[in-house]
């Protein structure tokens, strides 16, 4: 069985062209500068791609509420 522990995981956000990298063996987060929030009148969706080795997953998300813990 192949272990991907500690492997670099690139994440590309296609709408704003940004890319981020995390590690497969730990949670990671990243920031999308000035995201367009999703609403019924403006349903902005962000396509993203996550890669791990030869595997690639493409999906999408919308940002509805943005908050920062103090």
PDB file of N, CA, C and O in Angstrom, chain B, residues numbered from 101:
ATOM      1  N   UNK B 101       0.841  -1.178   0.000  1.00  0.00           N
ATOM      2  CA  UNK B 101       0.000   0.000   0.000  1.00  0.00           C
ATOM      3  C   UNK B 101       0.881   1.234   0.000  1.00  0.00           C
ATOM      4  O   UNK B 101       1.807   1.344   0.804  1.00  0.00           O
ATOM      5  N   UNK B 102       0.596   2.161  -0.898  1.00  0.00           N
ATOM      6  CA  UNK B 102       1.377   3.389  -1.030  1.00  0.00           C
ATOM      7  C   UNK B 102       0.879   4.418  -0.024  1.00  0.00           C
ATOM      8  O   UNK B 102      -0.325   4.654   0.075  1.00  0.00           O
ATOM      9  N   UNK B 103       1.783   5.026   0.715  1.00  0.00           N
ATOM     10  CA  UNK B 103       1.431   6.065   1.673  1.00  0.00           C
ATOM     11  C   UNK B 103       1.772   7.424   1.084  1.00  0.00           C
ATOM     12  O   UNK B 103       2.868   7.622   0.561  1.00  0.00           O
ATOM     13  N   UNK B 104       0.829   8.361   1.170  1.00  0.00           N
ATOM     14  CA  UNK B 104       1.076   9.708   0.657  1.00  0.00           C
ATOM     15  C   UNK B 104       1.356  10.681   1.794  1.00  0.00           C
ATOM     16  O   UNK B 104       1.244  11.893   1.606  1.00  0.00           O
ATOM     17  N   UNK B 105       1.717  10.177   2.964  1.00  0.00           N
ATOM     18  CA  UNK B 105       1.974  11.008   4.133  1.00  0.00           C
ATOM     19  C   UNK B 105       3.070  12.020   3.841  1.00  0.00           C
ATOM     20  O   UNK B 105       4.157  11.668   3.381  1.00  0.00           O
ATOM     21  N   UNK B 106       2.768  13.273   4.116  1.00  0.00           N
ATOM     22  CA  UNK B 106       3.752  14.319   3.939  1.00  0.00           C
ATOM     23  C   UNK B 106       3.945  14.781   2.514  1.00  0.00           C
ATOM     24  O   UNK B 106       4.889  15.521   2.238  1.00  0.00           O
ATOM     25  N   UNK B 107       3.088  14.374   1.602  1.00  0.00           N
ATOM     26  CA  UNK B 107       3.203  14.751   0.199  1.00  0.00           C
ATOM     27  C   UNK B 107       2.675  16.172  -0.011  1.00  0.00           C
ATOM     28  O   UNK B 107       1.692  16.574   0.612  1.00  0.00           O
ATOM     29  N   UNK B 108       3.329  16.921  -0.885  1.00  0.00           N
ATOM     30  CA  UNK B 108       2.880  18.260  -1.238  1.00  0.00           C
ATOM     31  C   UNK B 108       1.553  18.183  -1.989  1.00  0.00           C
ATOM     32  O   UNK B 108       1.398  17.376  -2.906  1.00  0.00           O
ATOM     33  N   UNK B 109       0.600  19.023  -1.598  1.00  0.00           N
ATOM     34  CA  UNK B 109      -0.728  19.039  -2.219  1.00  0.00           C
ATOM     35  C   UNK B 109      -0.996  20.439  -2.768  1.00  0.00           C
ATOM     36  O   UNK B 109      -1.334  21.344  -2.004  1.00  0.00           O
ATOM     37  N   UNK B 110      -0.848  20.631  -4.086  1.00  0.00           N
ATOM     38  CA  UNK B 110      -1.160  21.932  -4.659  1.00  0.00           C
ATOM     39  C   UNK B 110      -2.666  22.104  -4.856  1.00  0.00           C
ATOM     40  O   UNK B 110      -3.366  21.180  -5.271  1.00  0.00           O
ATOM     41  N   UNK B 111      -3.145  23.315  -4.548  1.00  0.00           N
ATOM     42  CA  UNK B 111      -4.547  23.678  -4.744  1.00  0.00           C
ATOM     43  C   UNK B 111      -4.560  24.919  -5.627  1.00  0.00           C
ATOM     44  O   UNK B 111      -3.914  25.915  -5.302  1.00  0.00           O
ATOM     45  N   UNK B 112      -5.289  24.871  -6.740  1.00  0.00           N
ATOM     46  CA  UNK B 112      -5.399  26.020  -7.636  1.00  0.00           C
ATOM     47  C   UNK B 112      -6.835  26.516  -7.618  1.00  0.00           C
ATOM     48  O   UNK B 112      -7.774  25.739  -7.789  1.00  0.00           O
ATOM     49  N   UNK B 113      -6.996  27.826  -7.408  1.00  0.00           N
ATOM     50  CA  UNK B 113      -8.306  28.462  -7.459  1.00  0.00           C
ATOM     51  C   UNK B 113      -8.396  29.129  -8.825  1.00  0.00           C
ATOM     52  O   UNK B 113      -7.681  30.094  -9.098  1.00  0.00           O
ATOM     53  N   UNK B 114      -9.278  28.615  -9.685  1.00  0.00           N
ATOM     54  CA  UNK B 114      -9.266  29.015 -11.081  1.00  0.00           C
ATOM     55  C   UNK B 114      -9.827  30.400 -11.367  1.00  0.00           C
ATOM     56  O   UNK B 114      -9.400  31.030 -12.335  1.00  0.00           O
ATOM     57  N   UNK B 115     -10.777  30.908 -10.559  1.00  0.00           N
ATOM     58  CA  UNK B 115     -11.376  32.205 -10.852  1.00  0.00           C
ATOM     59  C   UNK B 115     -10.395  33.347 -10.643  1.00  0.00           C
ATOM     60  O   UNK B 115     -10.351  34.281 -11.444  1.00  0.00           O
ATOM     61  N   UNK B 116      -9.601  33.281  -9.565  1.00  0.00           N
ATOM     62  CA  UNK B 116      -8.662  34.367  -9.315  1.00  0.00           C
ATOM     63  C   UNK B 116      -7.226  34.020  -9.691  1.00  0.00           C
ATOM     64  O   UNK B 116      -6.334  34.857  -9.551  1.00  0.00           O
ATOM     65  N   UNK B 117      -6.990  32.799 -10.166  1.00  0.00           N
ATOM     66  CA  UNK B 117      -5.668  32.410 -10.632  1.00  0.00           C
ATOM     67  C   UNK B 117      -4.661  32.135  -9.535  1.00  0.00           C
ATOM     68  O   UNK B 117      -3.478  31.955  -9.822  1.00  0.00           O
ATOM     69  N   UNK B 118      -5.098  32.097  -8.284  1.00  0.00           N
ATOM     70  CA  UNK B 118      -4.143  31.861  -7.204  1.00  0.00           C
ATOM     71  C   UNK B 118      -3.875  30.380  -7.032  1.00  0.00           C
ATOM     72  O   UNK B 118      -4.677  29.538  -7.438  1.00  0.00           O
ATOM     73  N   UNK B 119      -2.746  30.072  -6.430  1.00  0.00           N
ATOM     74  CA  UNK B 119      -2.426  28.685  -6.118  1.00  0.00           C
ATOM     75  C   UNK B 119      -1.810  28.638  -4.731  1.00  0.00           C
ATOM     76  O   UNK B 119      -1.154  29.583  -4.293  1.00  0.00           O
ATOM     77  N   UNK B 120      -2.028  27.536  -4.054  1.00  0.00           N
ATOM     78  CA  UNK B 120      -1.584  27.343  -2.688  1.00  0.00           C
ATOM     79  C   UNK B 120      -1.089  25.912  -2.570  1.00  0.00           C
ATOM     80  O   UNK B 120      -1.486  25.046  -3.350  1.00  0.00           O
ATOM     81  N   UNK B 121      -0.235  25.666  -1.607  1.00  0.00           N
ATOM     82  CA  UNK B 121       0.266  24.318  -1.392  1.00  0.00           C
ATOM     83  C   UNK B 121       0.192  23.984   0.089  1.00  0.00           C
ATOM     84  O   UNK B 121       0.553  24.792   0.944  1.00  0.00           O
ATOM     85  N   UNK B 122      -0.282  22.782   0.372  1.00  0.00           N
ATOM     86  CA  UNK B 122      -0.322  22.277   1.737  1.00  0.00           C
ATOM     87  C   UNK B 122       0.340  20.922   1.780  1.00  0.00           C
ATOM     88  O   UNK B 122       0.917  20.471   0.791  1.00  0.00           O
ATOM     89  N   UNK B 123       0.257  20.280   2.915  1.00  0.00           N
ATOM     90  CA  UNK B 123       0.827  18.952   3.088  1.00  0.00           C
ATOM     91  C   UNK B 123      -0.295  17.954   3.326  1.00  0.00           C
ATOM     92  O   UNK B 123      -1.269  18.253   4.017  1.00  0.00           O
ATOM     93  N   UNK B 124      -0.152  16.772   2.753  1.00  0.00           N
ATOM     94  CA  UNK B 124      -1.209  15.766   2.848  1.00  0.00           C
ATOM     95  C   UNK B 124      -1.352  15.168   4.241  1.00  0.00           C
ATOM     96  O   UNK B 124      -2.344  14.494   4.519  1.00  0.00           O
ATOM     97  N   UNK B 125      -0.388  15.398   5.118  1.00  0.00           N
ATOM     98  CA  UNK B 125      -0.459  14.793   6.445  1.00  0.00           C
ATOM     99  C   UNK B 125      -0.886  15.765   7.540  1.00  0.00           C
ATOM    100  O   UNK B 125      -0.753  15.459   8.725  1.00  0.00           O
ATOM    101  N   UNK B 126      -1.404  16.945   7.149  1.00  0.00           N
ATOM    102  CA  UNK B 126      -1.848  17.923   8.147  1.00  0.00           C
ATOM    103  C   UNK B 126      -2.896  18.844   7.532  1.00  0.00           C
ATOM    104  O   UNK B 126      -2.864  19.100   6.328  1.00  0.00           O
ATOM    105  N   UNK B 127      -3.821  19.340   8.344  1.00  0.00           N
ATOM    106  CA  UNK B 127      -4.792  20.319   7.822  1.00  0.00           C
ATOM    107  C   UNK B 127      -4.045  21.570   7.354  1.00  0.00           C
ATOM    108  O   UNK B 127      -3.018  21.936   7.925  1.00  0.00           O
ATOM    109  N   UNK B 128      -4.561  22.213   6.326  1.00  0.00           N
ATOM    110  CA  UNK B 128      -3.991  23.488   5.905  1.00  0.00           C
ATOM    111  C   UNK B 128      -5.105  24.400   5.434  1.00  0.00           C
ATOM    112  O   UNK B 128      -6.195  23.947   5.085  1.00  0.00           O
ATOM    113  N   UNK B 129      -4.820  25.670   5.430  1.00  0.00           N
ATOM    114  CA  UNK B 129      -5.799  26.651   4.971  1.00  0.00           C
ATOM    115  C   UNK B 129      -5.098  27.665   4.101  1.00  0.00           C
ATOM    116  O   UNK B 129      -3.871  27.765   4.109  1.00  0.00           O
ATOM    117  N   UNK B 130      -5.883  28.422   3.346  1.00  0.00           N
ATOM    118  CA  UNK B 130      -5.328  29.460   2.500  1.00  0.00           C
ATOM    119  C   UNK B 130      -6.344  30.576   2.369  1.00  0.00           C
ATOM    120  O   UNK B 130      -7.509  30.418   2.733  1.00  0.00           O
ATOM    121  N   UNK B 131      -5.900  31.692   1.852  1.00  0.00           N
ATOM    122  CA  UNK B 131      -6.735  32.878   1.724  1.00  0.00           C
ATOM    123  C   UNK B 131      -7.009  33.175   0.260  1.00  0.00           C
ATOM    124  O   UNK B 131      -6.106  33.110  -0.574  1.00  0.00           O
ATOM    125  N   UNK B 132      -8.256  33.501  -0.048  1.00  0.00           N
ATOM    126  CA  UNK B 132      -8.638  34.016  -1.360  1.00  0.00           C
ATOM    127  C   UNK B 132      -8.854  35.508  -1.157  1.00  0.00           C
ATOM    128  O   UNK B 132      -9.775  35.915  -0.450  1.00  0.00           O
ATOM    129  N   UNK B 133      -8.004  36.326  -1.777  1.00  0.00           N
ATOM    130  CA  UNK B 133      -8.100  37.771  -1.596  1.00  0.00           C
ATOM    131  C   UNK B 133      -9.388  38.318  -2.210  1.00  0.00           C
ATOM    132  O   UNK B 133      -9.713  38.020  -3.360  1.00  0.00           O
ATOM    133  N   UNK B 134     -10.105  39.108  -1.446  1.00  0.00           N
ATOM    134  CA  UNK B 134     -11.327  39.795  -1.889  1.00  0.00           C
ATOM    135  C   UNK B 134     -12.286  38.866  -2.632  1.00  0.00           C
ATOM    136  O   UNK B 134     -12.613  39.129  -3.789  1.00  0.00           O
ATOM    137  N   UNK B 135     -12.739  37.801  -2.001  1.00  0.00           N
ATOM    138  CA  UNK B 135     -13.647  36.877  -2.703  1.00  0.00           C
ATOM    139  C   UNK B 135     -14.996  37.519  -3.002  1.00  0.00           C
ATOM    140  O   UNK B 135     -15.494  38.336  -2.228  1.00  0.00           O
ATOM    141  N   UNK B 136     -15.570  37.142  -4.118  1.00  0.00           N
ATOM    142  CA  UNK B 136     -16.928  37.549  -4.449  1.00  0.00           C
ATOM    143  C   UNK B 136     -17.864  36.585  -3.741  1.00  0.00           C
ATOM    144  O   UNK B 136     -17.842  35.385  -4.015  1.00  0.00           O
ATOM    145  N   UNK B 137     -18.687  37.099  -2.834  1.00  0.00           N
ATOM    146  CA  UNK B 137     -19.570  36.239  -2.069  1.00  0.00           C
ATOM    147  C   UNK B 137     -20.737  35.769  -2.931  1.00  0.00           C
ATOM    148  O   UNK B 137     -21.260  36.516  -3.757  1.00  0.00           O
ATOM    149  N   UNK B 138     -21.132  34.518  -2.722  1.00  0.00           N
ATOM    150  CA  UNK B 138     -22.257  33.934  -3.442  1.00  0.00           C
ATOM    151  C   UNK B 138     -23.556  34.487  -2.875  1.00  0.00           C
ATOM    152  O   UNK B 138     -23.718  34.598  -1.660  1.00  0.00           O
ATOM    153  N   UNK B 139     -24.476  34.830  -3.764  1.00  0.00           N
ATOM    154  CA  UNK B 139     -25.828  35.210  -3.372  1.00  0.00           C
ATOM    155  C   UNK B 139     -26.738  34.820  -4.523  1.00  0.00           C
ATOM    156  O   UNK B 139     -26.253  34.601  -5.633  1.00  0.00           O
ATOM    157  N   UNK B 140     -28.042  34.726  -4.295  1.00  0.00           N
ATOM    158  CA  UNK B 140     -28.950  34.374  -5.403  1.00  0.00           C
ATOM    159  C   UNK B 140     -28.863  35.360  -6.570  1.00  0.00           C
ATOM    160  O   UNK B 140     -29.027  34.966  -7.724  1.00  0.00           O
ATOM    161  N   UNK B 141     -28.607  36.637  -6.277  1.00  0.00           N
ATOM    162  CA  UNK B 141     -28.504  37.635  -7.337  1.00  0.00           C
ATOM    163  C   UNK B 141     -27.150  37.663  -8.022  1.00  0.00           C
ATOM    164  O   UNK B 141     -27.018  38.193  -9.125  1.00  0.00           O
ATOM    165  N   UNK B 142     -26.145  37.096  -7.370  1.00  0.00           N
ATOM    166  CA  UNK B 142     -24.791  37.052  -7.913  1.00  0.00           C
ATOM    167  C   UNK B 142     -24.147  35.728  -7.500  1.00  0.00           C
ATOM    168  O   UNK B 142     -23.326  35.690  -6.584  1.00  0.00           O
ATOM    169  N   UNK B 143     -24.521  34.649  -8.179  1.00  0.00           N
ATOM    170  CA  UNK B 143     -24.078  33.308  -7.766  1.00  0.00           C
ATOM    171  C   UNK B 143     -22.652  32.958  -8.218  1.00  0.00           C
ATOM    172  O   UNK B 143     -22.457  32.060  -9.037  1.00  0.00           O
ATOM    173  N   UNK B 144     -21.668  33.671  -7.677  1.00  0.00           N
ATOM    174  CA  UNK B 144     -20.272  33.448  -8.045  1.00  0.00           C
ATOM    175  C   UNK B 144     -19.785  32.114  -7.498  1.00  0.00           C
ATOM    176  O   UNK B 144     -19.888  31.848  -6.300  1.00  0.00           O
ATOM    177  N   UNK B 145     -19.257  31.286  -8.377  1.00  0.00           N
ATOM    178  CA  UNK B 145     -18.673  30.009  -7.980  1.00  0.00           C
ATOM    179  C   UNK B 145     -17.194  30.000  -8.354  1.00  0.00           C
ATOM    180  O   UNK B 145     -16.810  30.509  -9.407  1.00  0.00           O
ATOM    181  N   UNK B 146     -16.379  29.425  -7.497  1.00  0.00           N
ATOM    182  CA  UNK B 146     -14.946  29.298  -7.718  1.00  0.00           C
ATOM    183  C   UNK B 146     -14.626  27.851  -8.065  1.00  0.00           C
ATOM    184  O   UNK B 146     -14.877  26.950  -7.265  1.00  0.00           O
ATOM    185  N   UNK B 147     -14.083  27.627  -9.236  1.00  0.00           N
ATOM    186  CA  UNK B 147     -13.588  26.299  -9.603  1.00  0.00           C
ATOM    187  C   UNK B 147     -12.235  26.115  -8.947  1.00  0.00           C
ATOM    188  O   UNK B 147     -11.440  27.052  -8.881  1.00  0.00           O
ATOM    189  N   UNK B 148     -11.971  24.917  -8.463  1.00  0.00           N
ATOM    190  CA  UNK B 148     -10.658  24.649  -7.892  1.00  0.00           C
ATOM    191  C   UNK B 148     -10.199  23.251  -8.270  1.00  0.00           C
ATOM    192  O   UNK B 148     -11.006  22.372  -8.572  1.00  0.00           O
ATOM    193  N   UNK B 149      -8.895  23.065  -8.248  1.00  0.00           N
ATOM    194  CA  UNK B 149      -8.263  21.790  -8.571  1.00  0.00           C
ATOM    195  C   UNK B 149      -7.306  21.428  -7.443  1.00  0.00           C
ATOM    196  O   UNK B 149      -6.505  22.254  -7.006  1.00  0.00           O
ATOM    197  N   UNK B 150      -7.396  20.194  -6.979  1.00  0.00           N
ATOM    198  CA  UNK B 150      -6.492  19.668  -5.949  1.00  0.00           C
ATOM    199  C   UNK B 150      -5.757  18.489  -6.561  1.00  0.00           C
ATOM    200  O   UNK B 150      -6.381  17.611  -7.156  1.00  0.00           O
ATOM    201  N   UNK B 151      -4.427  18.460  -6.421  1.00  0.00           N
ATOM    202  CA  UNK B 151      -3.616  17.391  -7.000  1.00  0.00           C
ATOM    203  C   UNK B 151      -2.857  16.659  -5.903  1.00  0.00           C
ATOM    204  O   UNK B 151      -2.351  17.274  -4.965  1.00  0.00           O
ATOM    205  N   UNK B 152      -2.785  15.351  -6.031  1.00  0.00           N
ATOM    206  CA  UNK B 152      -1.992  14.527  -5.128  1.00  0.00           C
ATOM    207  C   UNK B 152      -1.380  13.420  -5.966  1.00  0.00           C
ATOM    208  O   UNK B 152      -2.071  12.495  -6.391  1.00  0.00           O
ATOM    209  N   UNK B 153      -0.079  13.521  -6.201  1.00  0.00           N
ATOM    210  CA  UNK B 153       0.585  12.562  -7.085  1.00  0.00           C
ATOM    211  C   UNK B 153       0.000  12.665  -8.486  1.00  0.00           C
ATOM    212  O   UNK B 153      -0.080  13.757  -9.049  1.00  0.00           O
ATOM    213  N   UNK B 154      -0.412  11.525  -9.053  1.00  0.00           N
ATOM    214  CA  UNK B 154      -1.010  11.514 -10.387  1.00  0.00           C
ATOM    215  C   UNK B 154      -2.513  11.766 -10.355  1.00  0.00           C
ATOM    216  O   UNK B 154      -3.144  11.868 -11.407  1.00  0.00           O
ATOM    217  N   UNK B 155      -3.093  11.869  -9.158  1.00  0.00           N
ATOM    218  CA  UNK B 155      -4.533  12.085  -9.027  1.00  0.00           C
ATOM    219  C   UNK B 155      -4.855  13.566  -9.019  1.00  0.00           C
ATOM    220  O   UNK B 155      -4.094  14.382  -8.500  1.00  0.00           O
ATOM    221  N   UNK B 156      -5.999  13.901  -9.604  1.00  0.00           N
ATOM    222  CA  UNK B 156      -6.444  15.284  -9.677  1.00  0.00           C
ATOM    223  C   UNK B 156      -7.948  15.314  -9.475  1.00  0.00           C
ATOM    224  O   UNK B 156      -8.676  14.528 -10.081  1.00  0.00           O
ATOM    225  N   UNK B 157      -8.413  16.215  -8.628  1.00  0.00           N
ATOM    226  CA  UNK B 157      -9.841  16.387  -8.386  1.00  0.00           C
ATOM    227  C   UNK B 157     -10.195  17.823  -8.722  1.00  0.00           C
ATOM    228  O   UNK B 157      -9.530  18.760  -8.281  1.00  0.00           O
ATOM    229  N   UNK B 158     -11.256  17.987  -9.512  1.00  0.00           N
ATOM    230  CA  UNK B 158     -11.765  19.319  -9.842  1.00  0.00           C
ATOM    231  C   UNK B 158     -13.163  19.436  -9.260  1.00  0.00           C
ATOM    232  O   UNK B 158     -13.978  18.519  -9.365  1.00  0.00           O
ATOM    233  N   UNK B 159     -13.424  20.580  -8.646  1.00  0.00           N
ATOM    234  CA  UNK B 159     -14.736  20.819  -8.074  1.00  0.00           C
ATOM    235  C   UNK B 159     -14.979  22.324  -8.035  1.00  0.00           C
ATOM    236  O   UNK B 159     -14.254  23.087  -8.673  1.00  0.00           O
ATOM    237  N   UNK B 160     -15.985  22.750  -7.298  1.00  0.00           N
ATOM    238  CA  UNK B 160     -16.279  24.166  -7.185  1.00  0.00           C
ATOM    239  C   UNK B 160     -16.873  24.451  -5.817  1.00  0.00           C
ATOM    240  O   UNK B 160     -17.372  23.555  -5.136  1.00  0.00           O
ATOM    241  N   UNK B 161     -16.807  25.713  -5.432  1.00  0.00           N
ATOM    242  CA  UNK B 161     -17.389  26.153  -4.177  1.00  0.00           C
ATOM    243  C   UNK B 161     -17.823  27.605  -4.303  1.00  0.00           C
ATOM    244  O   UNK B 161     -17.369  28.324  -5.192  1.00  0.00           O
ATOM    245  N   UNK B 162     -18.682  28.018  -3.427  1.00  0.00           N
ATOM    246  CA  UNK B 162     -19.084  29.414  -3.319  1.00  0.00           C
ATOM    247  C   UNK B 162     -18.801  29.875  -1.898  1.00  0.00           C
ATOM    248  O   UNK B 162     -18.864  29.083  -0.957  1.00  0.00           O
ATOM    249  N   UNK B 163     -18.491  31.156  -1.744  1.00  0.00           N
ATOM    250  CA  UNK B 163     -18.263  31.723  -0.431  1.00  0.00           C
ATOM    251  C   UNK B 163     -19.493  32.533  -0.045  1.00  0.00           C
ATOM    252  O   UNK B 163     -19.831  33.520  -0.699  1.00  0.00           O
ATOM    253  N   UNK B 164     -20.142  32.118   0.998  1.00  0.00           N
ATOM    254  CA  UNK B 164     -21.372  32.783   1.423  1.00  0.00           C
ATOM    255  C   UNK B 164     -21.109  33.754   2.577  1.00  0.00           C
ATOM    256  O   UNK B 164     -21.611  34.878   2.559  1.00  0.00           O
ATOM    257  N   UNK B 165     -20.352  33.346   3.551  1.00  0.00           N
ATOM    258  CA  UNK B 165     -20.021  34.176   4.708  1.00  0.00           C
ATOM    259  C   UNK B 165     -18.525  34.057   4.949  1.00  0.00           C
ATOM    260  O   UNK B 165     -17.967  32.959   4.942  1.00  0.00           O
ATOM    261  N   UNK B 166     -17.895  35.182   5.158  1.00  0.00           N
ATOM    262  CA  UNK B 166     -16.474  35.184   5.448  1.00  0.00           C
ATOM    263  C   UNK B 166     -16.297  35.793   6.840  1.00  0.00           C
ATOM    264  O   UNK B 166     -16.802  36.881   7.115  1.00  0.00           O
ATOM    265  N   UNK B 167     -15.581  35.090   7.714  1.00  0.00           N
ATOM    266  CA  UNK B 167     -15.333  35.587   9.066  1.00  0.00           C
ATOM    267  C   UNK B 167     -13.934  35.193   9.488  1.00  0.00           C
ATOM    268  O   UNK B 167     -13.386  34.198   9.015  1.00  0.00           O
ATOM    269  N   UNK B 168     -13.367  35.971  10.370  1.00  0.00           N
ATOM    270  CA  UNK B 168     -12.056  35.664  10.893  1.00  0.00           C
ATOM    271  C   UNK B 168     -12.141  35.620  12.412  1.00  0.00           C
ATOM    272  O   UNK B 168     -12.606  36.569  13.043  1.00  0.00           O
ATOM    273  N   UNK B 169     -11.695  34.524  12.987  1.00  0.00           N
ATOM    274  CA  UNK B 169     -11.710  34.379  14.436  1.00  0.00           C
ATOM    275  C   UNK B 169     -10.649  35.305  15.034  1.00  0.00           C
ATOM    276  O   UNK B 169      -9.530  35.399  14.531  1.00  0.00           O
ATOM    277  N   UNK B 170     -11.007  35.951  16.064  1.00  0.00           N
ATOM    278  CA  UNK B 170     -10.067  36.875  16.742  1.00  0.00           C
ATOM    279  C   UNK B 170      -9.406  36.181  17.889  1.00  0.00           C
ATOM    280  O   UNK B 170      -8.585  36.780  18.583  1.00  0.00           O
TER     281      UNK B 170
END
